[in-house]
């Protein structure tokens, strides 16, 4: 009995405490409210004994369910009368008094006090209990007669996932056949609403009785009509986002049917007459089947009255002679084929036997040394051979403009002449020896045997360089990266993406080629630098970029996240506008993978137009390739088009493709209808977003099939538009002669212009060996007034990598190695010399390192 009066007086006591001045009153009110709320029953209204139920608070406004969109806070409100206090309770806990916004008024009809209270709920508050239970809030109102609770209002975080659970697929259907296009929208809160688009126009079942949408969101065409041939897109939307499925092309075709037979013709001189029919009721359309059976029917028109003479003995002899001659010709042909096959088989066996050792690798391309320049080191090292002592300069010849000028003073101390021990072998036998030594290693059996996508060489402590021509892919092995006394046979391989399975999850996308360098497991005392292109428009707020490496077990692992402190000193990456330079002390298989953090993230696509170099028929195909903007992919497409007999018909363009889930569209316009016509049924073609964004389908393209109305037409003029819905776009103006126009052939890099795939020793570097050693020994120690490697990094705009350089035994060597990787073979030594000169500008005279000084 003693507890009930305390429970009744709790709200009044709280009100009195709240009226007390200062923070002490607010704290006391919150304490009393918490105690009172803990003793409330589960009923909506708790009247005080003896009080009138009419004076219990009743709610004029109760909180309602709301959704948090992105990071915007939501507001909950309730209003009650008569009420002396109103407080919110969320998930069983009272909301702090300071978080309430209260308004007082009076009901004009009854004169009773009215109180309205609002609170704000943030995304962070909801996420704190995410997964445990739903976040809910309710109001509790007090009056002198008791308390009343409002309904619960649930606060949920709104979202809409990116991937459709099921997308519509393209179909070809017969006319009047029923069509069902399934669509299961992405998961979302609140559930997504679905609508359908036909060629980007909204499908309204209320206006078309032939169309309806099922409760499962499938679009149903009761009877397909020719007008229903179009691109259909399922669109899912809620308060957060709007998603589009891949478009599905529906083609409604018509099978042909015969017309009625015509009347029999007049009986001819040969005692026959005929009748005909046409495949026109209906005629086949949109790829429908033609009519089966004869178009012309011929019969004897006089029956038994029209006699036919039997063949005579002379005719029979003629036929027998012709058959005999045909049999003899067939026998002679068979004998000739057998003889040819025997000779061909023997020749093929000889060729196969002689090419076993060279099928996987090609000989290393090494520049031969000149007879008058014995000081230039070009000797090819090898294993298992005799040892010789090489004496002389390690500085290659430098042409006049490429001489390196450096300050002559205490900054660069001179180096003495050195003696270097090298192994060498006969260059003629090296290719076969290389393959023979590697043929037993299982790792090499998985490498592609094509010569265009692979380079290899034999290296020692002097280092060298491997390059895959026309791909932007190279491997720099710095001097002293290979321990002295060791000789490594190193390879560099570009993999086709369909041959290597690289798993991608969520919004991840492949940003670079997949490249292997090896053999894996070799010991390197300094990082090698792997250079390759990429297609990302990098920005820290839009992208999370990771370097992935394949382990020996075949799984892909993240070894480095760009932009963050390196978790290991084994890997580092310098990301530039179109290329990345990977420092690695462990060789293996690498790829650059990105994950978009916002819809503003974009990749570069290279748009390239090809068409046949010769057009013997009336049909003419224009192929529009949408490629990742890296040199290796463009090279592969150029090689493919050369095999197809294609030619470039427009300068390549770059398009920025955003992570907006919108497809890429292609259309053709402004074509002279009197000369050409397009066979495209729809107004445009589409490439689905996910096919492009994953980066795993390298040669995506669309073909526009055109037909010229006359064989003499050779001039083609049109416009081709390529654009992403609600994104970037490009327009090609095509105006050329299909028979003789070759003005864009200069864009195709001839195979004869590629460099040597392997360079060994000093020939692989722009900086002479002795000068490199002088720079390193002078700038590695801390210098006065900061004249050391840190200032050199600043002069070369590499000061953002100081922490990585400092972690290595020779920071200057890392800077020079990166300069070599970025600027070979067209680097400007004068600019490097100027940067070094500025570091040591307190020294006066400059000297030129010539061949004599080397």
ABEGO torsion letter per residue (X at the ends): XAAAAAAAAAAAAAAAAAABBEAAAAAAAAAAAAAAAAABBABABBBBBGBBAAABBBBABBBBBBBBBEABBBBBBBBBOBBABBBBBBGGBBBBAAABBBBBBBBAAAGBBBBBBBBBBBAAAAAAABGABBBBBBBBBBBAAEBBBBBBBBBBBBBBBABBABBBBBBBBBBGBBBBBBBBBBBBOBBBBBBBBBGGBBBBAAABAABBBBAAGBBBBABBBAAABBBBBBBBBBAABBBBBBBBBBBBBBBBBBBBBBBBBBBBAAGBBBBBBBBAOBBBBGGBBBBBEBABBBBBAAEAABBBBBBBAAAAAAAAAAAAAAAAAAAAAAAAAAAAAAAAAAAAAAAAAAAAAAAABBBBBBBBBBAABAABBABBBBBGBBBBBBBEBABBBBBAAABBBBBBBAABBBBBBBBBBBBBBBAAAAAAAAAAAAAABAAAAABBABAAABBBBBBBAAEEBBBBBGAGBBBBBBBGABBBGBBBBBBBBBBBAAABBBBBBEABBBABBBBBBOBBGBBBABBBBBBBBBABBBBAAABBBBBBBBBAAGBBBBABBBGBBBABAABBBBBBAABBBBBBABBEBBBBBBBBABAABBBBBBBBBBBBABBABABBBBBBBBBBBBAAAAAAAAAAAAAAGBBBABBBBBBBBBBAGBBBBBBBBGBBAAABBBABABABBBBBAAAAAAGABAABBBBBBBBBABAABABBBBBBBBBBBGBBBBBBBBBBBAAABAAAAAABBBAAABBBABBBEAAABABBAAAAAAAAAAAABBBBGGBBAAAAAAAAGAAAAAAAAAABABAAAAAAAAAAAAAOAABBAAAAAAAAAAAAAABBBBBBBBAAAX
